Amino acid sequence: RAIAVDVLNALRDYRVSEQAMRRRTRSSMGMGEKDLLALRYLFEAEAAGKVMKPKDLGDRLGITSASMTTLIDRLVESGHVRREP
C-alpha cells in the first residue's frame, strides 16, 4: 500500500512539473496550448513518415475547421509550419 501511495505521489509531482514546463514554453514562445499540441502532433506524424491534413489535425485537437484555419494561419505566420498542396 505504501508503494502505491509513493507511485501516485510521484505521478502527481510529474504532472505538476510537466504543466509548469508547458506554461513556461507557451509563454516563451508566445503560443497557446492548442498551438503547442498541434506542433506536437505534426512532429509525431512527420517522424512516422505520415502527412497530417488540416482536417486530421482538427479532429485530434477537437476543434472546428474555422478554428483549425486560424490556428494554421498563426503557425504559418510565426514560421513554425508551411502549407503545401
PyMOL CGO cylinders between C-alpha atoms (Angstrom):
from pymol import cmd
from pymol.cgo import CYLINDER

trace = [
    CYLINDER, 0.00, 0.00, 0.00, 2.81, 2.42, 0.84, 0.3, 1, 1, 1, 1, 1, 1,
    CYLINDER, 2.81, 2.42, 0.84, 4.46, 1.75, -2.52, 0.3, 1, 1, 1, 1, 1, 1,
    CYLINDER, 4.46, 1.75, -2.52, 1.20, 2.53, -4.34, 0.3, 1, 1, 1, 1, 1, 1,
    CYLINDER, 1.20, 2.53, -4.34, 0.92, 5.83, -2.47, 0.3, 1, 1, 1, 1, 1, 1,
    CYLINDER, 0.92, 5.83, -2.47, 4.54, 6.66, -3.37, 0.3, 1, 1, 1, 1, 1, 1,
    CYLINDER, 4.54, 6.66, -3.37, 3.85, 5.93, -7.06, 0.3, 1, 1, 1, 1, 1, 1,
    CYLINDER, 3.85, 5.93, -7.06, 0.72, 8.09, -7.07, 0.3, 1, 1, 1, 1, 1, 1,
    CYLINDER, 0.72, 8.09, -7.07, 2.60, 10.94, -5.37, 0.3, 1, 1, 1, 1, 1, 1,
    CYLINDER, 2.60, 10.94, -5.37, 5.42, 10.65, -7.93, 0.3, 1, 1, 1, 1, 1, 1,
    CYLINDER, 5.42, 10.65, -7.93, 2.90, 10.76, -10.79, 0.3, 1, 1, 1, 1, 1, 1,
    CYLINDER, 2.90, 10.76, -10.79, 1.24, 13.83, -9.29, 0.3, 1, 1, 1, 1, 1, 1,
    CYLINDER, 1.24, 13.83, -9.29, 4.62, 15.57, -8.93, 0.3, 1, 1, 1, 1, 1, 1,
    CYLINDER, 4.62, 15.57, -8.93, 5.49, 14.69, -12.53, 0.3, 1, 1, 1, 1, 1, 1,
    CYLINDER, 5.49, 14.69, -12.53, 2.19, 16.06, -13.79, 0.3, 1, 1, 1, 1, 1, 1,
    CYLINDER, 2.19, 16.06, -13.79, 2.61, 19.32, -11.88, 0.3, 1, 1, 1, 1, 1, 1,
    CYLINDER, 2.61, 19.32, -11.88, 6.16, 19.70, -13.26, 0.3, 1, 1, 1, 1, 1, 1,
    CYLINDER, 6.16, 19.70, -13.26, 5.01, 18.93, -16.80, 0.3, 1, 1, 1, 1, 1, 1,
    CYLINDER, 5.01, 18.93, -16.80, 2.22, 21.51, -16.61, 0.3, 1, 1, 1, 1, 1, 1,
    CYLINDER, 2.22, 21.51, -16.61, 4.67, 24.13, -15.33, 0.3, 1, 1, 1, 1, 1, 1,
    CYLINDER, 4.67, 24.13, -15.33, 7.09, 23.32, -18.16, 0.3, 1, 1, 1, 1, 1, 1,
    CYLINDER, 7.09, 23.32, -18.16, 4.29, 23.67, -20.73, 0.3, 1, 1, 1, 1, 1, 1,
    CYLINDER, 4.29, 23.67, -20.73, 3.27, 27.02, -19.24, 0.3, 1, 1, 1, 1, 1, 1,
    CYLINDER, 3.27, 27.02, -19.24, 6.86, 28.29, -19.50, 0.3, 1, 1, 1, 1, 1, 1,
    CYLINDER, 6.86, 28.29, -19.50, 7.15, 27.00, -23.06, 0.3, 1, 1, 1, 1, 1, 1,
    CYLINDER, 7.15, 27.00, -23.06, 3.87, 28.64, -24.12, 0.3, 1, 1, 1, 1, 1, 1,
    CYLINDER, 3.87, 28.64, -24.12, 4.93, 31.88, -22.50, 0.3, 1, 1, 1, 1, 1, 1,
    CYLINDER, 4.93, 31.88, -22.50, 8.41, 31.95, -24.02, 0.3, 1, 1, 1, 1, 1, 1,
    CYLINDER, 8.41, 31.95, -24.02, 7.12, 31.01, -27.48, 0.3, 1, 1, 1, 1, 1, 1,
    CYLINDER, 7.12, 31.01, -27.48, 4.03, 33.21, -27.27, 0.3, 1, 1, 1, 1, 1, 1,
    CYLINDER, 4.03, 33.21, -27.27, 1.81, 30.27, -28.17, 0.3, 1, 1, 1, 1, 1, 1,
    CYLINDER, 1.81, 30.27, -28.17, -1.38, 28.77, -26.82, 0.3, 1, 1, 1, 1, 1, 1,
    CYLINDER, -1.38, 28.77, -26.82, -1.95, 25.21, -25.64, 0.3, 1, 1, 1, 1, 1, 1,
    CYLINDER, -1.95, 25.21, -25.64, -3.65, 24.13, -28.88, 0.3, 1, 1, 1, 1, 1, 1,
    CYLINDER, -3.65, 24.13, -28.88, -0.80, 25.57, -30.94, 0.3, 1, 1, 1, 1, 1, 1,
    CYLINDER, -0.80, 25.57, -30.94, 1.77, 23.54, -29.00, 0.3, 1, 1, 1, 1, 1, 1,
    CYLINDER, 1.77, 23.54, -29.00, -0.36, 20.41, -29.23, 0.3, 1, 1, 1, 1, 1, 1,
    CYLINDER, -0.36, 20.41, -29.23, -0.72, 20.92, -32.97, 0.3, 1, 1, 1, 1, 1, 1,
    CYLINDER, -0.72, 20.92, -32.97, 3.06, 21.14, -33.35, 0.3, 1, 1, 1, 1, 1, 1,
    CYLINDER, 3.06, 21.14, -33.35, 3.47, 18.01, -31.25, 0.3, 1, 1, 1, 1, 1, 1,
    CYLINDER, 3.47, 18.01, -31.25, 1.02, 16.07, -33.42, 0.3, 1, 1, 1, 1, 1, 1,
    CYLINDER, 1.02, 16.07, -33.42, 2.69, 17.35, -36.58, 0.3, 1, 1, 1, 1, 1, 1,
    CYLINDER, 2.69, 17.35, -36.58, 6.14, 16.29, -35.31, 0.3, 1, 1, 1, 1, 1, 1,
    CYLINDER, 6.14, 16.29, -35.31, 4.80, 12.85, -34.43, 0.3, 1, 1, 1, 1, 1, 1,
    CYLINDER, 4.80, 12.85, -34.43, 3.24, 12.45, -37.89, 0.3, 1, 1, 1, 1, 1, 1,
    CYLINDER, 3.24, 12.45, -37.89, 6.44, 13.57, -39.59, 0.3, 1, 1, 1, 1, 1, 1,
    CYLINDER, 6.44, 13.57, -39.59, 8.52, 11.13, -37.52, 0.3, 1, 1, 1, 1, 1, 1,
    CYLINDER, 8.52, 11.13, -37.52, 6.16, 8.34, -38.58, 0.3, 1, 1, 1, 1, 1, 1,
    CYLINDER, 6.16, 8.34, -38.58, 6.52, 9.38, -42.24, 0.3, 1, 1, 1, 1, 1, 1,
    CYLINDER, 6.52, 9.38, -42.24, 2.89, 10.47, -42.46, 0.3, 1, 1, 1, 1, 1, 1,
    CYLINDER, 2.89, 10.47, -42.46, 1.26, 13.62, -43.76, 0.3, 1, 1, 1, 1, 1, 1,
    CYLINDER, 1.26, 13.62, -43.76, -1.30, 15.21, -41.48, 0.3, 1, 1, 1, 1, 1, 1,
    CYLINDER, -1.30, 15.21, -41.48, -4.03, 17.15, -43.23, 0.3, 1, 1, 1, 1, 1, 1,
    CYLINDER, -4.03, 17.15, -43.23, -5.78, 20.07, -41.53, 0.3, 1, 1, 1, 1, 1, 1,
    CYLINDER, -5.78, 20.07, -41.53, -8.95, 18.02, -41.02, 0.3, 1, 1, 1, 1, 1, 1,
    CYLINDER, -8.95, 18.02, -41.02, -6.99, 15.23, -39.33, 0.3, 1, 1, 1, 1, 1, 1,
    CYLINDER, -6.99, 15.23, -39.33, -5.23, 17.72, -37.08, 0.3, 1, 1, 1, 1, 1, 1,
    CYLINDER, -5.23, 17.72, -37.08, -8.51, 19.47, -36.24, 0.3, 1, 1, 1, 1, 1, 1,
    CYLINDER, -8.51, 19.47, -36.24, -10.05, 16.12, -35.32, 0.3, 1, 1, 1, 1, 1, 1,
    CYLINDER, -10.05, 16.12, -35.32, -7.14, 15.32, -33.00, 0.3, 1, 1, 1, 1, 1, 1,
    CYLINDER, -7.14, 15.32, -33.00, -7.37, 18.74, -31.38, 0.3, 1, 1, 1, 1, 1, 1,
    CYLINDER, -7.37, 18.74, -31.38, -11.17, 18.64, -31.18, 0.3, 1, 1, 1, 1, 1, 1,
    CYLINDER, -11.17, 18.64, -31.18, -11.65, 21.99, -32.92, 0.3, 1, 1, 1, 1, 1, 1,
    CYLINDER, -11.65, 21.99, -32.92, -13.77, 23.19, -35.84, 0.3, 1, 1, 1, 1, 1, 1,
    CYLINDER, -13.77, 23.19, -35.84, -12.45, 23.72, -39.34, 0.3, 1, 1, 1, 1, 1, 1,
    CYLINDER, -12.45, 23.72, -39.34, -12.70, 27.51, -38.88, 0.3, 1, 1, 1, 1, 1, 1,
    CYLINDER, -12.70, 27.51, -38.88, -10.62, 27.33, -35.70, 0.3, 1, 1, 1, 1, 1, 1,
    CYLINDER, -10.62, 27.33, -35.70, -8.18, 25.00, -37.45, 0.3, 1, 1, 1, 1, 1, 1,
    CYLINDER, -8.18, 25.00, -37.45, -7.72, 27.51, -40.27, 0.3, 1, 1, 1, 1, 1, 1,
    CYLINDER, -7.72, 27.51, -40.27, -6.99, 30.26, -37.74, 0.3, 1, 1, 1, 1, 1, 1,
    CYLINDER, -6.99, 30.26, -37.74, -4.53, 28.03, -35.87, 0.3, 1, 1, 1, 1, 1, 1,
    CYLINDER, -4.53, 28.03, -35.87, -2.72, 27.09, -39.09, 0.3, 1, 1, 1, 1, 1, 1,
    CYLINDER, -2.72, 27.09, -39.09, -2.57, 30.76, -40.11, 0.3, 1, 1, 1, 1, 1, 1,
    CYLINDER, -2.57, 30.76, -40.11, -0.87, 31.56, -36.77, 0.3, 1, 1, 1, 1, 1, 1,
    CYLINDER, -0.87, 31.56, -36.77, 1.64, 28.71, -37.16, 0.3, 1, 1, 1, 1, 1, 1,
    CYLINDER, 1.64, 28.71, -37.16, 2.44, 29.72, -40.74, 0.3, 1, 1, 1, 1, 1, 1,
    CYLINDER, 2.44, 29.72, -40.74, 2.82, 33.39, -39.78, 0.3, 1, 1, 1, 1, 1, 1,
    CYLINDER, 2.82, 33.39, -39.78, 5.16, 32.51, -36.91, 0.3, 1, 1, 1, 1, 1, 1,
    CYLINDER, 5.16, 32.51, -36.91, 7.25, 30.33, -39.24, 0.3, 1, 1, 1, 1, 1, 1,
    CYLINDER, 7.25, 30.33, -39.24, 6.59, 27.05, -37.42, 0.3, 1, 1, 1, 1, 1, 1,
    CYLINDER, 6.59, 27.05, -37.42, 4.84, 25.32, -40.35, 0.3, 1, 1, 1, 1, 1, 1,
    CYLINDER, 4.84, 25.32, -40.35, 4.26, 25.84, -44.04, 0.3, 1, 1, 1, 1, 1, 1,
    CYLINDER, 4.26, 25.84, -44.04, 1.31, 24.98, -46.21, 0.3, 1, 1, 1, 1, 1, 1,
    CYLINDER, 1.31, 24.98, -46.21, 1.76, 22.58, -49.09, 0.3, 1, 1, 1, 1, 1, 1,
    CYLINDER, 1.76, 22.58, -49.09, -0.83, 21.47, -51.63, 0.3, 1, 1, 1, 1, 1, 1,
]
cmd.load_cgo(trace, "trace")
